[in-house]
Amino acid sequence: MKRRASLGLLGLLSWLPLVGCGAAYTPSQFVGRWKSSRLSSPLVLTDKGEWEILSDEGKALQFGLWRLEGAHLVWTVRAPNGGLTHDPTPILIAEPERFAVRERDGSVTTFVRLKDPA
């Protein structure tokens, strides 16, 4: 049992250089059309720092701003009271065709890049 625990710890430690320890992300890595593990509609992140969730007809269902702060994607939306809500989500992985963030409730949302419509 101790061997399994130590292997688990080694596995966890092997991720540390990738998560929050100086991983250099750039906004351009996140610009594009994405399929979220939480949504059926596409999410679009623009190079101007805007995001929108699109309907099948291409109309914006929800929108806001996004920015990169170190190893966090920060989502900004207008709250029902008219104020702004900023939701920083730690980036767990960022690859050319997918990225994943940790939500406030501890769950993970994964985004897979969609091909641009022809």
A tleap script that builds the chain and sets N, CA, C and O, in Angstrom:
source leaprc.protein.ff14SB
mol = sequence {
  NMET LYS ARG ARG ALA SER LEU GLY LEU LEU
  GLY LEU LEU SER TRP LEU PRO LEU VAL GLY
  CYS GLY ALA ALA TYR THR PRO SER GLN PHE
  VAL GLY ARG TRP LYS SER SER ARG LEU SER
  SER PRO LEU VAL LEU THR ASP LYS GLY GLU
  TRP GLU ILE LEU SER ASP GLU GLY LYS ALA
  LEU GLN PHE GLY LEU TRP ARG LEU GLU GLY
  ALA HIE LEU VAL TRP THR VAL ARG ALA PRO
  ASN GLY GLY LEU THR HIE ASP PRO THR PRO
  ILE LEU ILE ALA GLU PRO GLU ARG PHE ALA
  VAL ARG GLU ARG ASP GLY SER VAL THR THR
  PHE VAL ARG LEU LYS ASP PRO CALA
}
set mol.1.N position { 0.819 -1.196 0.000 }
set mol.1.CA position { 0.000 0.000 0.000 }
set mol.1.C position { 0.865 1.264 0.000 }
set mol.1.O position { 0.521 2.247 -0.656 }
set mol.2.N position { 1.970 1.243 0.721 }
set mol.2.CA position { 2.853 2.406 0.741 }
set mol.2.C position { 3.436 2.670 -0.627 }
set mol.2.O position { 3.624 3.824 -1.013 }
set mol.3.N position { 3.727 1.606 -1.370 }
set mol.3.CA position { 4.275 1.784 -2.716 }
set mol.3.C position { 3.277 2.526 -3.595 }
set mol.3.O position { 3.656 3.444 -4.323 }
set mol.4.N position { 2.003 2.136 -3.534 }
set mol.4.CA position { 0.971 2.795 -4.342 }
set mol.4.C position { 0.868 4.272 -3.953 }
set mol.4.O position { 0.764 5.127 -4.833 }
set mol.5.N position { 0.896 4.584 -2.673 }
set mol.5.CA position { 0.794 5.970 -2.222 }
set mol.5.C position { 1.979 6.778 -2.725 }
set mol.5.O position { 1.813 7.916 -3.164 }
set mol.6.N position { 3.179 6.197 -2.665 }
set mol.6.CA position { 4.346 6.955 -3.110 }
set mol.6.C position { 4.324 7.150 -4.612 }
set mol.6.O position { 4.765 8.194 -5.091 }
set mol.7.N position { 3.824 6.180 -5.380 }
set mol.7.CA position { 3.714 6.351 -6.826 }
set mol.7.C position { 2.686 7.424 -7.154 }
set mol.7.O position { 2.874 8.206 -8.085 }
set mol.8.N position { 1.602 7.462 -6.390 }
set mol.8.CA position { 0.593 8.503 -6.595 }
set mol.8.C position { 1.170 9.881 -6.348 }
set mol.8.O position { 0.891 10.816 -7.098 }
set mol.9.N position { 1.976 10.017 -5.298 }
set mol.9.CA position { 2.604 11.289 -4.988 }
set mol.9.C position { 3.594 11.674 -6.078 }
set mol.9.O position { 3.651 12.838 -6.474 }
set mol.10.N position { 4.373 10.715 -6.568 }
set mol.10.CA position { 5.297 10.994 -7.659 }
set mol.10.C position { 4.553 11.452 -8.901 }
set mol.10.O position { 4.989 12.374 -9.590 }
set mol.11.N position { 3.417 10.799 -9.190 }
set mol.11.CA position { 2.612 11.202 -10.335 }
set mol.11.C position { 2.107 12.626 -10.179 }
set mol.11.O position { 2.131 13.408 -11.130 }
set mol.12.N position { 1.652 12.961 -8.986 }
set mol.12.CA position { 1.178 14.319 -8.720 }
set mol.12.C position { 2.313 15.321 -8.867 }
set mol.12.O position { 2.138 16.376 -9.477 }
set mol.13.N position { 3.463 15.001 -8.319 }
set mol.13.CA position { 4.604 15.904 -8.396 }
set mol.13.C position { 5.074 16.107 -9.830 }
set mol.13.O position { 5.595 17.171 -10.164 }
set mol.14.N position { 4.895 15.101 -10.681 }
set mol.14.CA position { 5.327 15.247 -12.069 }
set mol.14.C position { 4.503 16.288 -12.812 }
set mol.14.O position { 4.961 16.816 -13.826 }
set mol.15.N position { 3.281 16.604 -12.330 }
set mol.15.CA position { 2.437 17.619 -12.970 }
set mol.15.C position { 2.795 19.030 -12.521 }
set mol.15.O position { 2.447 19.992 -13.205 }
set mol.16.N position { 3.473 19.176 -11.400 }
set mol.16.CA position { 3.724 20.496 -10.860 }
set mol.16.C position { 4.405 21.460 -11.829 }
set mol.16.O position { 4.032 22.632 -11.864 }
set mol.17.N position { 5.390 21.019 -12.619 }
set mol.17.CA position { 5.989 21.988 -13.534 }
set mol.17.C position { 4.998 22.516 -14.574 }
set mol.17.O position { 5.200 23.598 -15.124 }
set mol.18.N position { 3.930 21.761 -14.847 }
set mol.18.CA position { 2.978 22.178 -15.867 }
set mol.18.C position { 1.873 23.047 -15.316 }
set mol.18.O position { 1.285 23.834 -16.058 }
set mol.19.N position { 1.573 22.928 -14.034 }
set mol.19.CA position { 0.427 23.620 -13.457 }
set mol.19.C position { 0.894 24.701 -12.505 }
set mol.19.O position { 1.364 24.410 -11.405 }
set mol.20.N position { 0.766 25.940 -12.924 }
set mol.20.CA position { 1.008 27.065 -12.039 }
set mol.20.C position { 2.445 27.345 -11.681 }
set mol.20.O position { 2.698 28.218 -10.850 }
set mol.21.N position { 3.384 26.661 -12.255 }
set mol.21.CA position { 4.789 26.899 -11.903 }
set mol.21.C position { 5.520 27.542 -13.068 }
set mol.21.O position { 6.577 27.073 -13.490 }
set mol.22.N position { 4.951 28.609 -13.577 }
set mol.22.CA position { 5.649 29.346 -14.611 }
set mol.22.C position { 5.283 28.946 -16.027 }
set mol.22.O position { 5.976 29.336 -16.966 }
set mol.23.N position { 4.213 28.177 -16.211 }
set mol.23.CA position { 3.792 27.867 -17.572 }
set mol.23.C position { 3.448 29.185 -18.247 }
set mol.23.O position { 2.603 29.936 -17.760 }
set mol.24.N position { 4.100 29.464 -19.365 }
set mol.24.CA position { 3.899 30.735 -20.056 }
set mol.24.C position { 2.808 30.586 -21.103 }
set mol.24.O position { 3.031 30.018 -22.172 }
set mol.25.N position { 1.640 31.095 -20.792 }
set mol.25.CA position { 0.528 31.063 -21.731 }
set mol.25.C position { 0.455 32.404 -22.444 }
set mol.25.O position { 0.887 33.427 -21.912 }
set mol.26.N position { -0.094 32.391 -23.652 }
set mol.26.CA position { -0.325 33.625 -24.389 }
set mol.26.C position { -1.798 33.681 -24.781 }
set mol.26.O position { -2.403 32.639 -25.033 }
set mol.27.N position { -2.383 34.872 -24.837 }
set mol.27.CA position { -3.791 34.969 -25.218 }
set mol.27.C position { -4.104 34.301 -26.555 }
set mol.27.O position { -5.186 33.740 -26.728 }
set mol.28.N position { -3.170 34.357 -27.498 }
set mol.28.CA position { -3.434 33.782 -28.829 }
set mol.28.C position { -3.699 32.272 -28.778 }
set mol.28.O position { -4.335 31.733 -29.683 }
set mol.29.N position { -3.223 31.583 -27.734 }
set mol.29.CA position { -3.486 30.147 -27.588 }
set mol.29.C position { -4.974 29.862 -27.405 }
set mol.29.O position { -5.441 28.767 -27.718 }
set mol.30.N position { -5.714 30.840 -26.902 }
set mol.30.CA position { -7.107 30.621 -26.528 }
set mol.30.C position { -8.105 31.233 -27.507 }
set mol.30.O position { -9.305 30.977 -27.409 }
set mol.31.N position { -7.623 32.030 -28.439 }
set mol.31.CA position { -8.503 32.647 -29.431 }
set mol.31.C position { -9.016 31.570 -30.382 }
set mol.31.O position { -8.242 30.755 -30.883 }
set mol.32.N position { -10.330 31.572 -30.627 }
set mol.32.CA position { -10.912 30.625 -31.574 }
set mol.32.C position { -12.296 30.170 -31.158 }
set mol.32.O position { -12.896 30.716 -30.231 }
set mol.33.N position { -12.794 29.160 -31.858 }
set mol.33.CA position { -14.103 28.563 -31.575 }
set mol.33.C position { -13.870 27.264 -30.817 }
set mol.33.O position { -13.040 26.448 -31.217 }
set mol.34.N position { -14.602 27.070 -29.722 }
set mol.34.CA position { -14.377 25.941 -28.829 }
set mol.34.C position { -15.675 25.224 -28.493 }
set mol.34.O position { -16.734 25.848 -28.413 }
set mol.35.N position { -15.594 23.932 -28.300 }
set mol.35.CA position { -16.694 23.120 -27.770 }
set mol.35.C position { -16.349 22.857 -26.316 }
set mol.35.O position { -15.309 22.275 -26.008 }
set mol.36.N position { -17.230 23.289 -25.429 }
set mol.36.CA position { -17.028 23.121 -23.993 }
set mol.36.C position { -17.677 21.829 -23.527 }
set mol.36.O position { -18.700 21.410 -24.069 }
set mol.37.N position { -17.085 21.199 -22.523 }
set mol.37.CA position { -17.678 19.991 -21.937 }
set mol.37.C position { -18.954 20.325 -21.174 }
set mol.37.O position { -19.674 19.413 -20.768 }
set mol.38.N position { -19.254 21.607 -20.968 }
set mol.38.CA position { -20.452 22.026 -20.232 }
set mol.38.C position { -21.559 22.583 -21.122 }
set mol.38.O position { -22.686 22.762 -20.660 }
set mol.39.N position { -21.260 22.858 -22.381 }
set mol.39.CA position { -22.221 23.518 -23.255 }
set mol.39.C position { -22.454 22.716 -24.527 }
set mol.39.O position { -21.574 21.987 -24.984 }
set mol.40.N position { -23.639 22.857 -25.090 }
set mol.40.CA position { -23.883 22.248 -26.401 }
set mol.40.C position { -23.593 23.253 -27.509 }
set mol.40.O position { -23.378 22.863 -28.657 }
set mol.41.N position { -23.586 24.547 -27.177 }
set mol.41.CA position { -23.331 25.602 -28.154 }
set mol.41.C position { -21.853 25.969 -28.160 }
set mol.41.O position { -21.180 25.841 -27.137 }
set mol.42.N position { -21.338 26.424 -29.307 }
set mol.42.CA position { -19.933 26.829 -29.378 }
set mol.42.C position { -19.641 28.076 -28.546 }
set mol.42.O position { -20.499 28.942 -28.369 }
set mol.43.N position { -18.430 28.143 -28.049 }
set mol.43.CA position { -17.913 29.313 -27.348 }
set mol.43.C position { -16.852 29.932 -28.238 }
set mol.43.O position { -15.963 29.231 -28.721 }
set mol.44.N position { -16.934 31.237 -28.462 }
set mol.44.CA position { -15.955 31.938 -29.285 }
set mol.44.C position { -15.173 32.894 -28.399 }
set mol.44.O position { -15.756 33.707 -27.683 }
set mol.45.N position { -13.855 32.794 -28.451 }
set mol.45.CA position { -12.956 33.719 -27.761 }
set mol.45.C position { -12.250 34.547 -28.832 }
set mol.45.O position { -11.588 33.992 -29.708 }
set mol.46.N position { -12.390 35.877 -28.767 }
set mol.46.CA position { -11.787 36.725 -29.789 }
set mol.46.C position { -10.455 37.290 -29.310 }
set mol.46.O position { -10.149 37.280 -28.118 }
set mol.47.N position { -9.674 37.778 -30.262 }
set mol.47.CA position { -8.391 38.386 -29.927 }
set mol.47.C position { -8.565 39.770 -29.295 }
set mol.47.O position { -7.587 40.376 -28.856 }
set mol.48.N position { -9.802 40.273 -29.246 }
set mol.48.CA position { -10.095 41.552 -28.590 }
set mol.48.C position { -10.510 41.355 -27.134 }
set mol.48.O position { -10.870 42.315 -26.453 }
set mol.49.N position { -10.459 40.100 -26.655 }
set mol.49.CA position { -10.794 39.822 -25.270 }
set mol.49.C position { -12.281 39.660 -25.016 }
set mol.49.O position { -12.735 39.802 -23.881 }
set mol.50.N position { -13.036 39.366 -26.051 }
set mol.50.CA position { -14.468 39.144 -25.904 }
set mol.50.C position { -14.764 37.661 -26.041 }
set mol.50.O position { -14.048 36.945 -26.741 }
set mol.51.N position { -15.826 37.192 -25.370 }
set mol.51.CA position { -16.283 35.819 -25.540 }
set mol.51.C position { -17.784 35.838 -25.756 }
set mol.51.O position { -18.486 36.730 -25.280 }
set mol.52.N position { -18.267 34.833 -26.487 }
set mol.52.CA position { -19.708 34.691 -26.651 }
set mol.52.C position { -20.052 33.231 -26.885 }
set mol.52.O position { -19.300 32.473 -27.498 }
set mol.53.N position { -21.210 32.873 -26.375 }
set mol.53.CA position { -21.776 31.548 -26.606 }
set mol.53.C position { -22.806 31.736 -27.708 }
set mol.53.O position { -23.703 32.571 -27.588 }
set mol.54.N position { -22.678 30.957 -28.789 }
set mol.54.CA position { -23.508 31.141 -29.965 }
set mol.54.C position { -24.611 30.103 -30.083 }
set mol.54.O position { -24.421 28.938 -29.733 }
set mol.55.N position { -25.766 30.534 -30.578 }
set mol.55.CA position { -26.856 29.611 -30.887 }
set mol.55.C position { -26.534 28.891 -32.195 }
set mol.55.O position { -25.556 29.221 -32.866 }
set mol.56.N position { -27.352 27.916 -32.551 }
set mol.56.CA position { -27.171 27.211 -33.826 }
set mol.56.C position { -27.269 28.172 -35.016 }
set mol.56.O position { -26.688 27.925 -36.073 }
set mol.57.N position { -28.004 29.261 -34.833 }
set mol.57.CA position { -28.180 30.254 -35.893 }
set mol.57.C position { -27.056 31.299 -35.894 }
set mol.57.O position { -27.038 32.193 -36.740 }
set mol.58.N position { -26.120 31.183 -34.944 }
set mol.58.CA position { -25.008 32.111 -34.875 }
set mol.58.C position { -25.276 33.360 -34.062 }
set mol.58.O position { -24.473 34.292 -34.094 }
set mol.59.N position { -26.386 33.409 -33.330 }
set mol.59.CA position { -26.694 34.560 -32.489 }
set mol.59.C position { -26.083 34.365 -31.102 }
set mol.59.O position { -25.997 33.244 -30.600 }
set mol.60.N position { -25.662 35.469 -30.495 }
set mol.60.CA position { -25.053 35.407 -29.161 }
set mol.60.C position { -26.116 35.110 -28.111 }
set mol.60.O position { -27.092 35.848 -27.977 }
set mol.61.N position { -25.917 34.019 -27.366 }
set mol.61.CA position { -26.805 33.668 -26.261 }
set mol.61.C position { -26.330 34.296 -24.959 }
set mol.61.O position { -27.132 34.680 -24.107 }
set mol.62.N position { -25.022 34.392 -24.821 }
set mol.62.CA position { -24.395 34.992 -23.644 }
set mol.62.C position { -23.050 35.526 -24.095 }
set mol.62.O position { -22.444 34.983 -25.018 }
set mol.63.N position { -22.577 36.587 -23.452 }
set mol.63.CA position { -21.306 37.177 -23.858 }
set mol.63.C position { -20.653 37.879 -22.685 }
set mol.63.O position { -21.276 38.109 -21.649 }
set mol.64.N position { -19.398 38.212 -22.869 }
set mol.64.CA position { -18.653 38.911 -21.837 }
set mol.64.C position { -17.233 39.162 -22.304 }
set mol.64.O position { -16.955 39.190 -23.503 }
set mol.65.N position { -16.342 39.345 -21.350 }
set mol.65.CA position { -14.932 39.587 -21.632 }
set mol.65.C position { -14.097 38.481 -21.010 }
set mol.65.O position { -14.502 37.861 -20.026 }
set mol.66.N position { -12.937 38.240 -21.584 }
set mol.66.CA position { -12.001 37.287 -21.008 }
set mol.66.C position { -10.607 37.892 -21.079 }
set mol.66.O position { -10.307 38.724 -21.936 }
set mol.67.N position { -9.771 37.449 -20.157 }
set mol.67.CA position { -8.368 37.867 -20.179 }
set mol.67.C position { -7.520 36.779 -19.527 }
set mol.67.O position { -8.007 35.944 -18.766 }
set mol.68.N position { -6.263 36.825 -19.849 }
set mol.68.CA position { -5.294 35.896 -19.295 }
set mol.68.C position { -4.527 36.621 -18.205 }
set mol.68.O position { -3.976 37.698 -18.437 }
set mol.69.N position { -4.490 36.031 -17.012 }
set mol.69.CA position { -3.691 36.571 -15.901 }
set mol.69.C position { -2.816 35.445 -15.388 }
set mol.69.O position { -3.253 34.624 -14.583 }
set mol.70.N position { -1.580 35.410 -15.858 }
set mol.70.CA position { -0.670 34.340 -15.469 }
set mol.70.C position { -1.198 33.004 -15.925 }
set mol.70.O position { -1.352 32.767 -17.123 }
set mol.71.N position { -1.480 32.121 -14.969 }
set mol.71.CA position { -1.980 30.775 -15.280 }
set mol.71.C position { -3.490 30.675 -15.039 }
set mol.71.O position { -4.005 29.601 -14.726 }
set mol.72.N position { -4.201 31.813 -15.187 }
set mol.72.CA position { -5.657 31.845 -15.010 }
set mol.72.C position { -6.332 32.503 -16.213 }
set mol.72.O position { -5.836 33.495 -16.747 }
set mol.73.N position { -7.456 31.949 -16.627 }
set mol.73.CA position { -8.357 32.644 -17.532 }
set mol.73.C position { -9.394 33.324 -16.644 }
set mol.73.O position { -10.009 32.681 -15.793 }
set mol.74.N position { -9.581 34.616 -16.844 }
set mol.74.CA position { -10.551 35.360 -16.050 }
set mol.74.C position { -11.718 35.719 -16.964 }
set mol.74.O position { -11.552 36.423 -17.961 }
set mol.75.N position { -12.899 35.224 -16.606 }
set mol.75.CA position { -14.130 35.462 -17.364 }
set mol.75.C position { -14.886 36.588 -16.670 }
set mol.75.O position { -15.048 36.559 -15.450 }
set mol.76.N position { -15.347 37.571 -17.420 }
set mol.76.CA position { -16.107 38.680 -16.860 }
set mol.76.C position { -17.492 38.697 -17.492 }
set mol.76.O position { -17.636 38.652 -18.714 }
set mol.77.N position { -18.513 38.763 -16.634 }
set mol.77.CA position { -19.905 38.832 -17.095 }
set mol.77.C position { -20.633 39.895 -16.288 }
set mol.77.O position { -20.252 40.223 -15.164 }
set mol.78.N position { -21.686 40.420 -16.888 }
set mol.78.CA position { -22.525 41.374 -16.174 }
set mol.78.C position { -23.471 40.604 -15.267 }
set mol.78.O position { -24.194 39.714 -15.715 }
set mol.79.N position { -23.456 40.958 -13.988 }
set mol.79.CA position { -24.315 40.308 -12.997 }
set mol.79.C position { -25.737 40.854 -13.126 }
set mol.79.O position { -25.935 41.939 -13.672 }
set mol.80.N position { -26.723 40.114 -12.629 }
set mol.80.CA position { -28.116 40.578 -12.691 }
set mol.80.C position { -28.339 41.952 -12.047 }
set mol.80.O position { -29.249 42.681 -12.444 }
set mol.81.N position { -27.514 42.307 -11.059 }
set mol.81.CA position { -27.666 43.612 -10.396 }
set mol.81.C position { -26.999 44.744 -11.181 }
set mol.81.O position { -26.991 45.891 -10.735 }
set mol.82.N position { -26.440 44.419 -12.349 }
set mol.82.CA position { -25.803 45.427 -13.186 }
set mol.82.C position { -24.314 45.552 -12.986 }
set mol.82.O position { -23.635 46.183 -13.796 }
set mol.83.N position { -23.781 44.959 -11.915 }
set mol.83.CA position { -22.343 44.982 -11.673 }
set mol.83.C position { -21.628 43.941 -12.533 }
set mol.83.O position { -22.257 43.230 -13.316 }
set mol.84.N position { -20.344 43.865 -12.380 }
set mol.84.CA position { -19.544 42.886 -13.116 }
set mol.84.C position { -19.072 41.793 -12.180 }
set mol.84.O position { -18.721 42.050 -11.028 }
set mol.85.N position { -19.067 40.574 -12.685 }
set mol.85.CA position { -18.539 39.428 -11.949 }
set mol.85.C position { -17.305 38.933 -12.685 }
set mol.85.O position { -17.350 38.700 -13.893 }
set mol.86.N position { -16.206 38.772 -11.965 }
set mol.86.CA position { -14.958 38.261 -12.528 }
set mol.86.C position { -14.745 36.855 -11.979 }
set mol.86.O position { -14.752 36.648 -10.766 }
set mol.87.N position { -14.560 35.913 -12.855 }
set mol.87.CA position { -14.425 34.510 -12.464 }
set mol.87.C position { -13.075 33.971 -12.918 }
set mol.87.O position { -12.950 33.507 -14.051 }
set mol.88.N position { -12.051 34.022 -12.046 }
set mol.88.CA position { -10.738 33.482 -12.422 }
set mol.88.C position { -10.754 31.952 -12.354 }
set mol.88.O position { -11.148 31.371 -11.342 }
set mol.89.N position { -10.326 31.316 -13.430 }
set mol.89.CA position { -10.272 29.854 -13.466 }
set mol.89.C position { -8.843 29.420 -13.775 }
set mol.89.O position { -8.297 29.793 -14.813 }
set mol.90.N position { -8.229 28.634 -12.884 }
set mol.90.CA position { -6.871 28.160 -13.142 }
set mol.90.C position { -6.823 27.277 -14.388 }
set mol.90.O position { -7.680 26.416 -14.587 }
set mol.91.N position { -5.822 27.501 -15.211 }
set mol.91.CA position { -5.620 26.689 -16.408 }
set mol.91.C position { -4.878 25.428 -15.992 }
set mol.91.O position { -3.797 25.494 -15.407 }
set mol.92.N position { -5.469 24.281 -16.301 }
set mol.92.CA position { -4.849 23.003 -15.950 }
set mol.92.C position { -3.991 22.475 -17.079 }
set mol.92.O position { -2.942 21.876 -16.844 }
set mol.93.N position { -4.438 22.698 -18.306 }
set mol.93.CA position { -3.705 22.247 -19.477 }
set mol.93.C position { -4.061 23.158 -20.634 }
set mol.93.O position { -5.208 23.587 -20.757 }
set mol.94.N position { -3.097 23.455 -21.478 }
set mol.94.CA position { -3.343 24.261 -22.674 }
set mol.94.C position { -2.503 23.690 -23.808 }
set mol.94.O position { -1.275 23.778 -23.807 }
set mol.95.N position { -3.191 23.113 -24.759 }
set mol.95.CA position { -2.569 22.538 -25.950 }
set mol.95.C position { -3.188 23.216 -27.157 }
set mol.95.O position { -4.199 23.902 -27.011 }
set mol.96.N position { -2.618 23.051 -28.346 }
set mol.96.CA position { -3.175 23.729 -29.521 }
set mol.96.C position { -4.646 23.405 -29.795 }
set mol.96.O position { -5.383 24.264 -30.280 }
set mol.97.N position { -5.077 22.198 -29.497 }
set mol.97.CA position { -6.443 21.799 -29.837 }
set mol.97.C position { -7.373 21.632 -28.632 }
set mol.97.O position { -8.544 21.291 -28.798 }
set mol.98.N position { -6.861 21.871 -27.424 }
set mol.98.CA position { -7.724 21.770 -26.246 }
set mol.98.C position { -7.083 22.494 -25.064 }
set mol.98.O position { -5.868 22.682 -24.994 }
set mol.99.N position { -7.966 22.893 -24.132 }
set mol.99.CA position { -7.490 23.407 -22.856 }
set mol.99.C position { -8.517 23.053 -21.797 }
set mol.99.O position { -9.668 22.745 -22.110 }
set mol.100.N position { -8.097 23.098 -20.548 }
set mol.100.CA position { -8.984 22.763 -19.437 }
set mol.100.C position { -8.738 23.738 -18.296 }
set mol.100.O position { -7.611 24.170 -18.054 }
set mol.101.N position { -9.831 24.075 -17.594 }
set mol.101.CA position { -9.754 24.980 -16.449 }
set mol.101.C position { -10.478 24.356 -15.265 }
set mol.101.O position { -11.369 23.524 -15.431 }
set mol.102.N position { -10.082 24.770 -14.074 }
set mol.102.CA position { -10.750 24.329 -12.846 }
set mol.102.C position { -11.766 25.400 -12.458 }
set mol.102.O position { -11.430 26.576 -12.319 }
set mol.103.N position { -13.017 24.968 -12.284 }
set mol.103.CA position { -14.100 25.879 -11.913 }
set mol.103.C position { -14.090 26.132 -10.407 }
set mol.103.O position { -13.406 25.428 -9.664 }
set mol.104.N position { -14.841 27.129 -9.959 }
set mol.104.CA position { -14.919 27.468 -8.527 }
set mol.104.C position { -15.374 26.296 -7.677 }
set mol.104.O position { -14.942 26.148 -6.534 }
set mol.105.N position { -16.262 25.446 -8.242 }
set mol.105.CA position { -16.778 24.317 -7.468 }
set mol.105.C position { -15.830 23.118 -7.475 }
set mol.105.O position { -16.156 22.068 -6.922 }
set mol.106.N position { -14.652 23.269 -8.102 }
set mol.106.CA position { -13.658 22.201 -8.131 }
set mol.106.C position { -13.750 21.312 -9.365 }
set mol.106.O position { -12.848 20.512 -9.614 }
set mol.107.N position { -14.809 21.435 -10.129 }
set mol.107.CA position { -14.952 20.610 -11.338 }
set mol.107.C position { -14.029 21.132 -12.438 }
set mol.107.O position { -13.494 22.237 -12.347 }
set mol.108.N position { -13.856 20.328 -13.461 }
set mol.108.CA position { -12.981 20.682 -14.581 }
set mol.108.C position { -13.831 20.846 -15.833 }
set mol.108.O position { -14.667 19.998 -16.142 }
set mol.109.N position { -13.612 21.940 -16.549 }
set mol.109.CA position { -14.247 22.151 -17.847 }
set mol.109.C position { -13.173 22.040 -18.909 }
set mol.109.O position { -12.125 22.679 -18.818 }
set mol.110.N position { -13.441 21.221 -19.922 }
set mol.110.CA position { -12.508 21.008 -21.019 }
set mol.110.C position { -13.065 21.655 -22.280 }
set mol.110.O position { -14.263 21.573 -22.553 }
set mol.111.N position { -12.201 22.289 -23.035 }
set mol.111.CA position { -12.573 22.936 -24.292 }
set mol.111.C position { -11.782 22.294 -25.422 }
set mol.111.O position { -10.565 22.136 -25.328 }
set mol.112.N position { -12.484 21.927 -26.493 }
set mol.112.CA position { -11.860 21.327 -27.667 }
set mol.112.C position { -12.065 22.302 -28.827 }
set mol.112.O position { -13.175 22.782 -29.055 }
set mol.113.N position { -10.992 22.588 -29.553 }
set mol.113.CA position { -11.061 23.550 -30.656 }
set mol.113.C position { -11.959 23.016 -31.770 }
set mol.113.O position { -11.862 21.852 -32.159 }
set mol.114.N position { -12.828 23.879 -32.273 }
set mol.114.CA position { -13.687 23.558 -33.412 }
set mol.114.C position { -13.074 24.111 -34.688 }
set mol.114.O position { -12.396 25.139 -34.668 }
set mol.115.N position { -13.310 23.438 -35.772 }
set mol.115.CA position { -12.849 23.944 -37.072 }
set mol.115.C position { -13.687 25.172 -37.420 }
set mol.115.O position { -14.884 25.216 -37.136 }
set mol.116.N position { -13.053 26.163 -38.035 }
set mol.116.CA position { -13.807 27.335 -38.473 }
set mol.116.C position { -14.777 26.928 -39.563 }
set mol.116.O position { -14.436 26.127 -40.433 }
set mol.117.N position { -16.003 27.482 -39.522 }
set mol.117.CA position { -16.966 27.141 -40.568 }
set mol.117.C position { -16.480 27.622 -41.928 }
set mol.117.O position { -15.873 28.686 -42.049 }
set mol.118.N position { -16.754 26.829 -42.929 }
set mol.118.CA position { -16.292 27.179 -44.289 }
set mol.118.C position { -17.139 28.271 -44.887 }
set mol.118.O position { -16.896 28.690 -46.019 }
savepdb mol mol.pdb
quit
